[in-house]
C-alpha cells in the first residue's frame, strides 16, 4: 500500500490526488452484509455517489473475509 503512495509521490502526483489515494487505501469503501442479509457500505455510500457523479467507474474497495466464529476468544 505505502509503496503505491511512494511511487505516486515520486511521479509528482499532485497533493489532492495523493490525499484521495491515501483516503481510499487507509479508510476504504467496504461493501458488506448485515445479519439480515441486506447489503450496505461502510465508508462509502456518499463517497461512491460522489465518484459516480464525477465520472469514476472503477475504484478500490476492501472486502474482509473473517473466519467463522468458533465460540472462543481467539
C-alpha positions as CSV (number, residue, x, y, z in Angstrom):
1,X,0.0,0.0,0.0
2,X,2.6,2.5,1.0
3,X,4.8,1.6,-1.9
4,X,2.0,2.7,-4.2
5,X,1.7,6.1,-2.5
6,X,5.5,6.5,-2.6
7,X,5.5,5.7,-6.3
8,X,2.7,8.2,-6.9
9,X,4.6,10.9,-5.0
10,X,7.8,10.1,-7.0
11,X,5.8,10.6,-10.2
12,X,4.9,14.1,-8.9
13,X,1.2,13.4,-8.5
14,X,-0.4,16.5,-7.0
15,X,-1.3,16.7,-3.3
16,X,-5.1,16.4,-3.9
17,X,-4.7,13.1,-5.8
18,X,-2.3,11.8,-3.1
19,X,-4.8,12.7,-0.4
20,X,-7.6,10.9,-2.3
21,X,-5.5,7.8,-2.9
22,X,-4.5,7.7,0.8
23,X,-8.1,8.1,1.8
24,X,-9.1,5.1,-0.3
25,X,-6.2,2.9,0.9
26,X,-6.4,3.9,4.6
27,X,-10.1,4.2,5.0
28,X,-11.5,2.0,2.2
29,X,-15.1,1.5,1.0
30,X,-16.2,-1.8,2.4
31,X,-19.3,-3.5,0.9
32,X,-20.7,-5.9,3.5
33,X,-23.9,-7.6,4.6
34,X,-25.8,-7.2,7.8
35,X,-27.2,-10.0,9.9
36,X,-30.5,-9.7,8.0
37,X,-28.6,-10.4,4.7
38,X,-29.1,-6.8,3.3
39,X,-26.0,-5.3,1.7
40,X,-24.6,-1.9,2.7
41,X,-21.5,0.2,2.5
42,X,-19.1,1.1,5.3
43,X,-17.3,4.3,4.5
44,X,-18.7,4.6,1.1
45,X,-22.3,5.4,0.2
46,X,-21.7,9.2,-0.2
47,X,-18.2,8.7,-1.4
48,X,-19.4,6.2,-4.1
49,X,-22.1,8.6,-5.3
50,X,-19.7,11.5,-5.5
51,X,-17.3,9.4,-7.6
52,X,-20.1,8.2,-9.9
53,X,-21.2,11.8,-10.3
54,X,-17.6,12.8,-11.2
55,X,-17.5,10.0,-13.9
56,X,-15.4,7.5,-12.0
57,X,-16.4,3.9,-12.9
58,X,-13.6,1.9,-11.1
59,X,-12.2,2.3,-7.6
60,X,-10.7,0.4,-4.7
61,X,-12.8,-1.4,-2.2
62,X,-11.9,-3.6,0.8
63,X,-13.7,-6.9,1.4
64,X,-12.9,-8.5,4.8
65,X,-13.5,-12.3,4.8
66,X,-13.4,-13.1,8.5
67,X,-13.2,-16.7,9.6
68,X,-16.3,-18.2,11.2
69,X,-16.7,-17.7,14.9
70,X,-15.7,-20.7,17.0
71,X,-17.1,-19.5,20.3
72,X,-13.7,-19.0,21.9
73,X,-11.9,-15.6,22.2
74,X,-9.1,-16.3,19.8
